[in-house]
Amino acid sequence: MPLPTTSPPSARISASDMPFVVIYDANALYGNTLRDLLVRIAQASMVQAKWTNQILDEMLGNLAADRPDIAHEKLARLRQLMNSAVRDCLVEGHEPLIEGLKLPDPNDRHVLAAAIKAGAQVIVTSNLRDFPASDLEVWGLEARSPDDFVLDQIDLDDRVVWACVQQIVDSRVNPPETIEDVLDALERAGLVESVAALRSGRQNT
């Protein structure tokens, strides 16, 4: 995935102006085009995105299992690119919190622990039922699907999200892709309402 390794100068802001913090779960980072968009949204400083090594282990492990044709070196490179693409993205030191947390699936507690440690407001995940509101609200957290999360960003500033989509198009040169190719890929990844909003906004301009 051709992720940019640094944020554009216009997106750099001071620590006091940092936007709200979100944790990207492994399933939200699994798909290539969706992952690309989520990273670029973070680079545009719409949110401060964070994850952990365990989240990356899960995402990359699933990719390796589903796509044995992808070389181990390429997956290692993807980890490196992601960690260098978003500043202060890695959450560490959250492990002591895990045992004291409650979720329907105990294997998801590390995600909640990371969110608490990072002071996040949102967990972006495709498995909403694994993060019930009743278990998150005590921590001031909510879970949002990738579609709802991106739709929130479109509502905040659709021009920035469009710029992120255009950056993806510009990065896809072998083979080249169009805006519609990228939108179709995002729609297949589950961003049905977000893509509909983007297309509607473009038609109305």
C-alpha positions as CSV (number, residue, x, y, z in Angstrom):
1,M,0.0,0.0,0.0
2,P,1.6,3.3,-1.0
3,L,1.0,5.2,2.2
4,P,2.6,8.6,2.5
5,T,5.2,8.6,5.3
6,T,4.7,12.2,6.5
7,S,1.8,14.6,6.8
8,P,1.7,17.5,4.3
9,P,2.9,20.8,5.9
10,S,-0.7,22.3,5.9
11,A,-1.9,19.4,8.0
12,R,0.7,19.9,10.8
13,I,-0.7,21.5,13.9
14,S,0.5,22.1,17.4
15,A,-0.1,19.7,20.3
16,S,-2.5,22.1,21.9
17,D,-4.7,22.0,18.8
18,M,-4.8,18.2,18.4
19,P,-8.2,16.8,17.3
20,F,-10.0,14.1,19.2
21,V,-8.4,10.7,19.5
22,V,-9.7,7.5,17.9
23,I,-8.5,3.9,18.0
24,Y,-8.6,2.0,14.7
25,D,-9.4,-1.7,15.4
26,A,-7.7,-4.4,13.3
27,N,-10.8,-5.1,11.2
28,A,-11.1,-1.4,10.2
29,L,-7.5,-1.5,9.0
30,Y,-7.7,-4.8,7.1
31,G,-8.9,-3.6,3.7
32,N,-6.3,-1.8,1.5
33,T,-8.4,1.1,0.3
34,L,-10.3,1.6,3.6
35,R,-7.0,1.5,5.5
36,D,-5.5,4.0,3.1
37,L,-8.5,6.4,3.6
38,L,-8.4,6.1,7.4
39,V,-4.7,6.8,7.5
40,R,-5.1,9.8,5.3
41,I,-7.9,11.2,7.4
42,A,-5.6,11.1,10.3
43,Q,-2.8,12.7,8.3
44,A,-5.2,15.5,7.4
45,S,-5.5,16.1,11.2
46,M,-9.2,15.5,11.3
47,V,-8.5,13.0,14.1
48,Q,-5.5,11.7,16.0
49,A,-5.5,8.0,15.0
50,K,-3.9,5.4,17.2
51,W,-3.4,1.7,17.3
52,T,-1.1,-0.9,19.1
53,N,1.3,-3.5,18.0
54,Q,-1.2,-6.1,19.0
55,I,-3.8,-4.5,16.7
56,L,-1.3,-4.5,13.9
57,D,-0.3,-8.1,14.7
58,E,-4.0,-9.1,14.3
59,M,-4.5,-7.2,11.1
60,L,-1.3,-8.4,9.5
61,G,-1.9,-12.0,10.7
62,N,-5.4,-12.0,9.1
63,L,-3.9,-10.6,5.9
64,A,-1.2,-13.3,5.9
65,A,-3.8,-16.1,6.4
66,D,-6.1,-14.8,3.8
67,R,-3.5,-13.8,1.3
68,P,-0.6,-16.3,1.4
69,D,0.7,-14.8,-1.8
70,I,1.7,-11.6,0.0
71,A,5.4,-11.9,1.0
72,H,6.3,-11.6,4.7
73,E,8.7,-8.7,3.8
74,K,5.8,-6.8,2.2
75,L,3.7,-7.2,5.4
76,A,6.6,-6.1,7.5
77,R,7.0,-3.0,5.2
78,L,3.3,-2.2,5.6
79,R,3.7,-2.2,9.4
80,Q,6.7,0.2,9.1
81,L,4.8,2.5,6.7
82,M,1.8,2.7,8.9
83,N,3.8,3.5,12.0
84,S,5.7,6.2,10.2
85,A,2.6,7.6,8.4
86,V,0.8,8.9,11.5
87,R,2.7,10.6,14.3
88,D,2.3,9.3,17.8
89,C,0.1,6.5,16.6
90,L,1.4,3.6,18.8
91,V,-0.2,3.1,22.2
92,E,2.0,1.4,24.7
93,G,1.7,0.7,28.4
94,H,-2.0,-0.2,28.3
95,E,-1.5,-3.9,29.1
96,P,-2.0,-3.7,32.9
97,L,-5.6,-2.4,32.2
98,I,-6.7,-5.4,30.2
99,E,-7.5,-7.8,33.0
100,G,-9.9,-5.4,34.8
101,L,-12.0,-4.7,31.7
102,K,-15.3,-6.4,30.6
103,L,-16.4,-7.0,27.1
104,P,-18.4,-9.8,25.4
105,D,-15.2,-11.2,23.9
106,P,-12.3,-11.0,26.3
107,N,-9.9,-11.0,23.3
108,D,-11.1,-7.5,22.5
109,R,-10.2,-6.0,25.9
110,H,-6.8,-5.0,24.6
111,V,-8.5,-2.6,22.2
112,L,-10.5,-1.0,25.0
113,A,-7.4,-0.8,27.2
114,A,-5.6,1.0,24.4
115,A,-8.4,3.5,24.0
116,I,-8.5,4.2,27.7
117,K,-4.7,4.6,27.9
118,A,-4.8,7.0,24.8
119,G,-7.7,9.1,26.1
120,A,-9.6,8.2,23.0
121,Q,-13.3,9.2,22.4
122,V,-14.0,6.7,19.6
123,I,-13.2,3.1,18.7
124,V,-13.5,2.5,15.0
125,T,-14.5,-1.1,14.5
126,S,-16.6,-3.3,12.2
127,N,-17.7,-5.4,15.2
128,L,-19.9,-3.1,17.0
129,R,-21.6,-5.8,19.0
130,D,-18.3,-6.7,20.6
131,F,-18.1,-3.2,22.0
132,P,-21.5,-2.5,23.7
133,A,-22.3,1.0,24.7
134,S,-23.0,-0.1,28.2
135,D,-19.4,-1.2,28.6
136,L,-17.9,1.8,26.9
137,E,-19.8,4.7,28.2
138,V,-18.3,4.5,31.7
139,W,-15.0,5.3,30.0
140,G,-16.4,8.1,27.9
141,L,-16.1,6.0,24.8
142,E,-18.3,5.0,21.9
143,A,-17.8,2.5,19.1
144,R,-18.4,3.6,15.5
145,S,-18.4,1.6,12.3
146,P,-16.0,2.7,9.6
147,D,-18.9,3.9,7.6
148,D,-20.4,6.0,10.4
149,F,-16.9,7.3,11.3
150,V,-16.1,8.4,7.8
151,L,-19.6,9.9,7.4
152,D,-18.9,11.9,10.5
153,Q,-15.8,13.3,8.9
154,I,-17.7,14.1,5.7
155,D,-20.2,16.0,7.8
156,L,-17.4,18.0,9.4
157,D,-15.6,18.8,6.2
158,D,-16.3,16.9,3.0
159,R,-13.6,18.8,1.1
160,V,-10.9,17.3,3.3
161,V,-12.3,13.8,2.8
162,W,-12.5,14.3,-0.9
163,A,-8.9,15.4,-0.9
164,C,-8.0,12.2,0.9
165,V,-9.8,10.2,-1.8
166,Q,-8.1,12.1,-4.5
167,Q,-4.7,11.4,-2.9
168,I,-5.5,7.7,-3.0
169,V,-6.4,8.0,-6.7
170,D,-3.1,9.9,-7.3
171,S,-1.1,7.1,-5.6
172,R,-2.6,4.3,-7.6
173,V,-0.5,4.4,-10.7
174,N,0.2,0.7,-11.4
175,P,-2.4,0.1,-12.6
176,P,-3.9,3.6,-12.6
177,E,-7.3,4.0,-10.9
178,T,-10.1,6.6,-11.2
179,I,-12.2,8.3,-8.5
180,E,-15.0,5.9,-9.3
181,D,-12.6,2.9,-8.9
182,V,-11.7,4.1,-5.4
183,L,-15.2,4.9,-4.4
184,D,-16.4,1.5,-5.6
185,A,-13.6,-0.1,-3.5
186,L,-14.7,1.8,-0.5
187,E,-18.3,0.9,-1.1
188,R,-17.3,-2.8,-1.2
189,A,-15.4,-2.3,2.0
190,G,-18.7,-1.3,3.7
191,L,-18.6,2.5,3.3
192,V,-22.1,2.5,1.7
193,E,-23.5,5.7,3.2
194,S,-20.2,7.5,3.1
195,V,-19.7,6.9,-0.6
196,A,-23.3,7.9,-1.3
197,A,-22.7,11.1,0.6
198,L,-19.6,11.8,-1.4
199,R,-21.2,11.1,-4.7
200,S,-24.2,13.2,-3.8
201,G,-22.1,16.1,-2.7
202,R,-20.1,16.0,-5.9
203,Q,-23.3,16.1,-8.0
204,N,-24.6,19.1,-6.0
205,T,-21.5,21.2,-6.6
